[in-house]
Amino acid sequence: MTRVAIVTGGTRGIGEAISLALKEQGRTVVANYAGNDAKAKAFAEARGIRVYKWDVGDHEACLAGCRQVEEEVGPVDIVVNNAGITRDGTLARMTYDDWHDVMRINLGGCFNMAKACFPGMVARGWGRIVNIGSINGQAGQYGQVNYAAAKSGIHGFTKALAQEGAKKGVTVNAIAPGYIDTDMVAAVPAPVLEKIIAKIPVGRLGHADEIARGVTFLTSDDAGFITGSTMSLNGGQHMY
């Protein structure tokens, strides 16, 4: 039986790479998105992957969206919590909405998707959840108290939920990417980007498909003894 996987934020950047890698692995992939309908439609047509629109920061929308996926596609055995936003700024300039929006989507999305799908995984005795954290949730980053806090929270969330699923065949792990060559990083001014790359021991940005390969491993049958773990894929920029 083909396992159904939901990838949040799954139509662009790292999420797109994850969706494609899971499809190549033989999973039935559903890509969640929250924004651009035209781009999502183009992705679905080009990649042959179903897309479903809901805001992962909206609890009821997650419950309804996952219920719709289960009715139309099948029971959800794999969830990759990749959706995230940034609202950068120093604390002095950061508004409460900047803080709340990032926490609601980046960290709240993990909770909402787990509430929707974790019970079914436990009942069936098999499941995989992979939460996409960040190097900045491990090391912190100037001007990102909201983002760093949310991503750090993801790592704690992962370890706690892993303990609930460990004896029931459900693993929960995280991946903490470093700086990856996505559109978001491409928008960084060249002088700043050069300084970032200079701090990466391997001397380059990461690639989205390198993150995706980590996900395919952690969601495979072969990874059943790995849970509560964070895989740091950052080119050696932060080691601990």
C-alpha positions as CSV (number, residue, x, y, z in Angstrom):
1,M,0.0,0.0,0.0
2,T,1.3,3.4,-1.0
3,R,1.7,5.7,2.0
4,V,0.2,9.2,1.8
5,A,2.5,12.1,2.7
6,I,1.5,15.8,3.3
7,V,4.1,18.4,2.8
8,T,3.1,21.8,4.1
9,G,4.5,24.7,2.1
10,G,5.1,22.0,-0.4
11,T,4.9,23.8,-3.8
12,R,8.0,26.0,-3.6
13,G,11.6,26.1,-2.5
14,I,12.6,23.4,-0.1
15,G,9.0,22.2,0.1
16,E,8.8,21.6,-3.6
17,A,12.1,19.6,-3.5
18,I,10.7,17.5,-0.6
19,S,7.4,16.8,-2.4
20,L,9.3,15.7,-5.5
21,A,11.7,13.5,-3.5
22,L,8.9,11.8,-1.7
23,K,7.0,11.2,-4.9
24,E,10.2,9.6,-6.4
25,Q,10.3,7.4,-3.3
26,G,6.9,6.0,-4.2
27,R,4.8,8.0,-1.8
28,T,1.4,9.5,-2.7
29,V,2.2,13.2,-2.1
30,V,-0.1,16.0,-1.2
31,A,1.4,19.5,-1.2
32,N,-0.3,22.0,1.0
33,Y,0.0,25.7,0.2
34,A,-1.5,29.0,1.6
35,G,-0.8,31.6,-1.0
36,N,-0.5,31.9,-4.8
37,D,-3.3,29.8,-6.5
38,A,-1.8,30.3,-10.0
39,K,1.6,29.0,-8.9
40,A,0.1,26.1,-7.0
41,K,-2.0,25.1,-10.0
42,A,1.1,25.3,-12.3
43,F,3.0,23.1,-9.8
44,A,0.3,20.5,-9.7
45,E,0.1,20.3,-13.5
46,A,3.8,20.2,-14.0
47,R,4.6,17.8,-11.1
48,G,1.5,15.6,-11.1
49,I,1.1,16.2,-7.3
50,R,-2.2,17.2,-5.7
51,V,-2.4,20.5,-4.0
52,Y,-4.6,21.6,-1.1
53,K,-5.0,25.1,0.2
54,W,-5.2,25.9,3.9
55,D,-3.4,28.1,6.4
56,V,-1.3,25.8,8.7
57,G,-1.6,28.5,11.5
58,D,-5.4,28.0,11.5
59,H,-6.2,25.1,13.8
60,E,-9.6,24.3,12.4
61,A,-8.4,24.7,8.8
62,C,-5.7,22.1,9.4
63,L,-8.2,19.7,10.9
64,A,-10.6,20.2,8.0
65,G,-7.9,20.1,5.4
66,C,-6.3,16.8,6.6
67,R,-9.8,15.3,6.9
68,Q,-10.4,16.2,3.3
69,V,-7.1,14.6,2.3
70,E,-8.0,11.4,4.1
71,E,-11.4,11.2,2.4
72,E,-10.1,12.0,-1.1
73,V,-6.6,10.4,-1.0
74,G,-6.2,8.1,2.0
75,P,-5.0,7.9,5.6
76,V,-2.0,10.3,6.2
77,D,1.1,8.4,7.3
78,I,3.7,11.0,6.7
79,V,3.7,14.7,7.6
80,V,6.5,17.1,6.8
81,N,6.0,20.4,8.5
82,N,7.9,22.7,6.2
83,A,5.6,25.8,6.0
84,G,7.1,28.9,7.5
85,I,7.4,32.7,7.1
86,T,9.8,35.4,8.3
87,R,9.0,38.8,9.7
88,D,12.5,40.0,10.5
89,G,13.5,43.0,12.6
90,T,15.2,43.9,15.9
91,L,13.1,43.6,19.0
92,A,12.9,47.4,19.1
93,R,11.2,47.5,15.7
94,M,9.3,44.2,15.8
95,T,5.6,44.5,16.3
96,Y,3.4,42.1,18.2
97,D,1.9,41.0,14.9
98,D,5.4,40.2,13.6
99,W,6.0,38.0,16.6
100,H,2.6,36.4,16.6
101,D,2.4,35.6,12.9
102,V,5.7,33.8,12.9
103,M,4.9,31.8,16.0
104,R,1.4,31.0,14.8
105,I,2.5,29.6,11.5
106,N,6.0,28.3,12.1
107,L,5.5,26.7,15.4
108,G,1.7,26.6,15.7
109,G,1.5,24.8,12.3
110,C,3.5,21.9,13.7
111,F,1.0,21.6,16.6
112,N,-2.0,21.9,14.3
113,M,-0.8,19.3,11.8
114,A,0.1,16.9,14.5
115,K,-3.3,17.2,16.2
116,A,-4.9,16.4,12.8
117,C,-2.7,13.4,11.9
118,F,-0.8,12.0,14.9
119,P,-3.8,10.1,16.4
120,G,-4.4,8.2,13.1
121,M,-0.8,7.3,12.9
122,V,-0.9,5.9,16.4
123,A,-4.0,4.0,15.7
124,R,-2.5,2.3,12.6
125,G,0.8,1.7,14.3
126,W,3.0,3.5,11.8
127,G,3.8,7.1,11.1
128,R,6.5,9.6,10.3
129,I,6.6,13.3,11.2
130,V,9.5,15.5,10.1
131,N,9.6,19.1,11.3
132,I,11.8,21.6,9.4
133,G,13.6,23.7,11.9
134,S,16.6,25.9,11.2
135,I,20.2,26.6,12.1
136,N,18.9,29.9,13.4
137,G,16.7,28.0,15.9
138,Q,19.9,26.4,17.2
139,A,22.3,29.3,17.2
140,G,20.1,32.3,17.2
141,Q,20.3,35.2,14.7
142,Y,20.3,38.9,15.0
143,G,17.0,40.5,14.0
144,Q,15.1,37.2,14.2
145,V,13.9,36.8,17.8
146,N,10.5,35.6,16.5
147,Y,11.9,33.2,13.9
148,A,14.6,31.8,16.1
149,A,12.2,31.3,19.0
150,A,9.7,29.5,16.7
151,K,12.3,27.3,15.2
152,S,13.9,26.5,18.5
153,G,10.4,25.6,19.8
154,I,10.1,23.2,16.9
155,H,13.1,21.3,18.1
156,G,11.7,21.0,21.6
157,F,8.3,20.0,20.2
158,T,9.9,17.3,18.2
159,K,11.7,15.7,21.2
160,A,8.5,15.8,23.3
161,L,6.1,14.4,20.7
162,A,8.7,11.7,19.8
163,Q,8.3,10.3,23.3
164,E,4.6,10.0,22.8
165,G,4.9,8.1,19.6
166,A,8.0,6.0,20.2
167,K,6.3,2.8,21.4
168,K,3.5,3.1,18.9
169,G,5.5,3.0,15.6
170,V,5.4,6.7,15.1
171,T,8.7,8.6,14.8
172,V,9.1,12.4,15.1
173,N,12.3,14.0,13.9
174,A,13.5,17.4,12.8
175,I,15.8,18.7,10.2
176,A,17.7,22.0,10.8
177,P,18.8,23.4,7.4
178,G,21.5,26.0,7.2
179,Y,21.5,28.5,4.4
180,I,20.0,27.0,1.3
181,D,19.9,28.4,-2.3
182,T,16.2,29.2,-2.3
183,D,14.5,32.3,-3.6
184,M,14.5,33.8,-0.1
185,V,18.3,33.5,0.2
186,A,18.7,34.7,-3.3
187,A,17.1,38.0,-2.3
188,V,19.8,38.7,0.2
189,P,22.2,41.5,-1.0
190,A,25.3,40.0,-2.6
191,P,27.8,41.5,-0.1
192,V,25.8,40.1,2.8
193,L,25.5,36.7,1.1
194,E,29.3,36.6,0.5
195,K,29.8,37.1,4.3
196,I,27.3,34.2,5.0
197,I,29.0,31.8,2.6
198,A,32.4,32.7,4.1
199,K,31.2,31.3,7.4
200,I,30.2,28.0,5.9
201,P,33.1,25.5,6.2
202,V,32.1,23.6,2.9
203,G,32.2,27.0,1.1
204,R,28.8,27.1,-0.5
205,L,25.1,27.3,0.1
206,G,23.1,24.1,0.5
207,H,20.7,22.8,-2.1
208,A,17.0,22.1,-1.5
209,D,17.4,18.5,-2.8
210,E,20.0,17.9,0.0
211,I,17.3,18.7,2.6
212,A,14.8,16.6,0.7
213,R,17.1,13.5,0.8
214,G,17.3,13.9,4.6
215,V,13.5,13.9,4.7
216,T,13.2,10.8,2.5
217,F,15.5,8.9,4.8
218,L,13.8,10.0,8.0
219,T,10.4,9.0,6.6
220,S,11.5,5.6,5.3
221,D,10.9,2.2,6.9
222,D,14.7,2.1,7.4
223,A,14.6,5.0,9.9
224,G,12.3,3.3,12.5
225,F,15.0,3.5,15.2
226,I,15.5,7.2,14.8
227,T,13.2,9.5,16.8
228,G,13.4,12.7,18.7
229,S,16.5,13.6,16.7
230,T,17.5,16.7,14.8
231,M,19.5,16.3,11.6
232,S,21.7,19.4,11.1
233,L,22.3,20.0,7.4
234,N,24.3,23.2,7.3
235,G,27.7,22.6,5.7
236,G,29.4,22.6,9.1
237,Q,28.3,26.2,9.9
238,H,27.0,25.2,13.3
239,M,28.1,22.0,15.1
240,Y,26.7,20.7,18.3
